[in-house]
Amino acid sequence: MGIVKLISAFRRCKEFKDDNSTPLARCLGLIDLTGLGIGSTLGLGVYVLAGAVAKTVAGPAVTISFLVAAIASAFAGLCYAEFAARVPKAGSAYVYSYISVGEFIAFTIGWNLILEYVIGTASVAKGMALYIDSLCNKTMENKMKEVAPISVSFLAEYPDFFAFGLVAVITVLLGIGVKESTKLNNVFTALNLMTVIVVVVTGAIYSNTANWRIDPADIPDEYKAVAGNGGFAPFGMAGIMAGAAKCFFGFVGFDCVATTGEEAKNPKRDIPLSIILSLVVVFLSYFSVATVLTMMLPYYLQDAKAPFPYVFTVVDLPAIKWIVTIGAIFALCTSMLGAMFPLPRVLYAMGSDGVLFRPLSIIHAKTKTPLLATALSGLLAASMATIFDLDQLIDMMSIGTLLAYTIVAISVLILRYEEQQDLQLQGTKPAPETPYEVGKQLFNLLGIKYPSQLSSSIAKVTMLIVFGLALVTCILLRCETGSVALGVLGAALLVLLVVLYRQPRNDVSGLSFAVPLVPLVPYLSMCMNIYLMVQLDYQTWVRFIIWLVIGYLIYFFYGLKHSSLNEKNIPKLNGNGTNGVNGVKDEKRTVTTKF
């Protein structure tokens, strides 16, 4: 394949056909979707994250850290919500980017989502197995170390068959049917929220606002070296922002709602609404829990690994301690279900498009679920939970998520600034693209009211420059050097934001939900996500690059040739009107090129 054809293949975009047809079962309502979003997001972190961040990173100002993280998550959530209103299809960010940016970027996002969900499921299963085993005095761990020890540096100390079994149970539930598994998720999520309410109400009774105003002189000598300057924000603004970077990952998971586009009863209305509702409920839970925790006990006395069992032991409430313990198990159940639920949908979407192996798109006639994709998902996650020590792999889940958030924000901007197809009907003629005209259009001095080829090109080039400058700026911020350079780069980013603001945008009045304050909200979302990605260590980036190389080998040797947008390989229809791959009617596919 020549370089020109290769680039053209990278840029080809999938045409969205809003015909509401799907082989999957449309059975999820607003309550189901909101429960899925809350359950997948409000996991064990609600019982651990606040104490860990408060102790050594932000102090009582962890509440502000959660607020900042919630705002960053809300920006990404709003972008997802608009795309869910535009494209009610299974596949989440993969489908969104396939329609707006192109096949190569879409495959990259889809491949990273697979990484995110596999590691997410495995890590939650591993955490749940260790948590339950700790309640049994580590009986399983001690026995397995004695019977079947593993002496490999990069693997776990012993095979965790209990974690394998937990993933297997979730896999069976997801394979039986979406309706059945979401009902169970709703029950576990309700129990989790009830536990949070009990914790907050009980904690409020034993709260003392003096713990937010601790004088540095009153800090015991053994804690002064690690307790900062006391007060509400003992580690200053730097601590609040560092805490926000950690707290942000407590909000990861709501995007699983976006993968249900073909299983929601009313996806254009319910998915955007459920994303927003789940983020609001999760923020209120985190904020309330962090507030009572830091008021019940001075921040420097917190137990970073199990803050609530410890604090309720200190105030002599053993009954509440066990309620929290049981609630944490329910939270882990919902987290594991929420982490694995999107994975078969992403595999199904990529298999349907031919960029991954097509058998992954087979839908079981009875359960109406992608059974093979579900089984493969369970096998991958269960195997990793069994033999790997996942402590160093958890960050890889975050990098895949943040990259997906970034691409979705860029995709929203691309669609808003996309050239209108029929300029004549709008009374607008394309402007000549001379250097003088381009210079005037940077601030729309030409007075163009609707997106044109010129304004669309300016917007896309501006986004590319913003991405590069934001990356350099975030690297300098992490290195804490180059204050003059930071000032110049900051000013340049503001000017580029003004350039985007001045370009004409498409009308979105017909959408059930649209991101407000465009381009500001997706612009900020993109910059915040890049900042958080830069905070990850270099080992995470190395593992991430290795994963990408594996994915690109699959794409170049299989996906490019078998893609449904490669006209030579579109499956021929059988006499019954099906495509012979998964027994569903084949949609009309048109190769389009954007960007």
Secondary structure, 3 states (H helix, E strand, C coil): CCHHHHHHHHHEECCCCCCCCCCCCCCECHHHHHHHHHHHHCCCHHHHHHHHHHHHHHHHHHHHHHHHHHHHHHHHHHHHHHHHHHCCCCCCHHHHHHHHCCHHHHHHHHHHHHHHHHHHHHHHHHHHHHHHHHHCCCHHHHHHHHHCCCCCCCCCCCCCHHHHHHHHHHHHHHHHCHHHHHHHHHHHHHHHHHHHHHHHHHHHHCCCHHHHCCCHHHCCHHHCCCCCCCCCCCCHHHHHHHHHHHHHCCCCCHHHHHHHCCCECCHHHHHHHHHHHHHHHHHHHHHHHHHHHHHHCCHHHCCCCCHHHHHHHHCCCHHHHHHHHHHHHHHHHHHHHHHHCHHHHHHHHHHHHCCCCHHHHCCCCCCCCCHHHHHHHHHHHHHHHHHCCHHHCHHHHHHHHHHHHHHHHHHHHHHHHCCCCCCCCCCCCCCCCCHHHHHHHCCCCCCCCCCCHHHHHHHHHHHHHHHHHHHHHHHHHHHCCCHHHHHHHHHHHHHHHHHHHHCCCCCCCCCCCCCCCCCHHHHHHHHHHHHHHHCCCHHHHHHHHHHHHHHHHHHHHHHHHHCCCCHHHCCCCCCCCECCCCCCECCCCCCEECC
